């Protein structure tokens, strides 16, 4: 994780609908949690003007599943933004079992901001990049 930017965390309960035929949380649910915590982080800390102007789309997900979560578990979704340019942000996410902080899954997602009115890639202000992420090498 970034040494200068704190992680954002939120609690996620495991619900009956999250469980698959193997008796543990389905892989798609983990991915939903990765997206949910990213949106919660943005909503909690982005300036209102930027929230009104921008919408985010995923360009790529990489996820490693380490241990299963089961019904009754509480999960901590923990996220932070790594390298960023004007139009690409790396977001890291860890899903941890709350009881023992065991790593259940980790993800790296590449996000792109879009102008809400045009649907085209939009530059993110230096203020937003500074608030959420580390600058990519050579990025302006």
N, C-alpha and C positions, 0 to 999 in steps of 0.2 A: 504494500500500500504506500501511497505517497507519504513522505515524512512531513510535509508541510500542510497538506489538506486533510481535514478529518473525514472519516467515513460517516455516512448517514445510515442509520439503522431503523428498522421497523419490525414489529412482531407480526408473525403470520400464523394463524391457527391452522392445523390440518383438519380439514372437513371430510365427512364421509364421501362426498363426491370426488375428492382428490385421490381416492384409493383405487388401484387397478386390480386386475385379476390375480396378481401375485401377492396382494395384501400389503402393498406399500404405495407411497405416493407415486403417481404416474409421472413419467418424464416431462410430459407437456405441462403439467402443473408447475414443475420447477421453472420451466421457461416463462410461464405466466408470472410467477413471483419475481423473476429477473426484470421483466418489463414493469410490473407494478411498483417495485421499489425505485426504479429509475424515474418513473413519472412522479412518485411521491417526493423524491429528492428535488426534482425540478420545480414542482409546485411549492414546496416549502421554502426554497431559497432564491429562485429567479425573480428579478424585478417584474412587477405587474405588466409593464410596457413590453418586456420581452416575451412574457407568457402570452400576451394578446397578439404579438406579431409572429411568433414562431410555433411550429409544430414539428415533432421529431419522427423520423422513420429509421427503422433498423436496416442496415446494409448487410450485416453479418453477425451471426451468433456462433460462439464456440463454447461448449459446456462439457465439463468433466463431472461425472457422477461418482461420488466417493462412497457414500453410505446411504441406506434407505431411511426415509422418514416414514412414520407410521401414524395411524389414527390415534389421536390423543397427544401427539407431540406438539410442542410449540416450536416454531422456527423463527430464527432471527435472520432477516434479509439485510445484508450489509453491503453498501455500494460506495464507490468513489470513482471520479473521473481521472484518467491518466493523461496521456498525451492528447493534445487537441490542436487543430488548425482552425481556420475560419469556418470550414464546412465539414469537418470530421472529428468526432470525439470518441476516444476509447473509454468505455465504461467497464469497470471491474465489479463483479458481484460475488459475494460468498453467501451461501445459505448454511446456517449453523443450527444445530439442535440446541435449543435454549438451555436445557437441563445441564449439559456438559460442554457446550460450545464446540462439539465435534463438527468438523467440516463435512457437510452432506453433499455439497456440489459447489463448483466454482465456475464462473462464466466470464468471458470477455466478449463484449458486444461493441460493434462499430455503429455509431449513430450519425445521422446527417440531419441538420436543421433545415426545414423548409419554410419559406415565406407562406404564412397561412392563407393569404389572399391569392397568390399566384401558383402555389404548389411547386415552385422551383427552389433549388438549393439557395440558402441565404447565409450570408456571413453573420457570424455571432460577434457581438461587440467585444472589445478587449476587456471591458468590465465583467462580462459574463464569463469569458475564458479565465480571467484571473480569479473569479469567485469559485469556479467549479473545477479547474483543471491545471495541469502543467502544460507549458507551451511545448509543442513539438519542436525538435531541432530544426532551426532555420525558418520557423513559422513566424509570420508577422501578424 
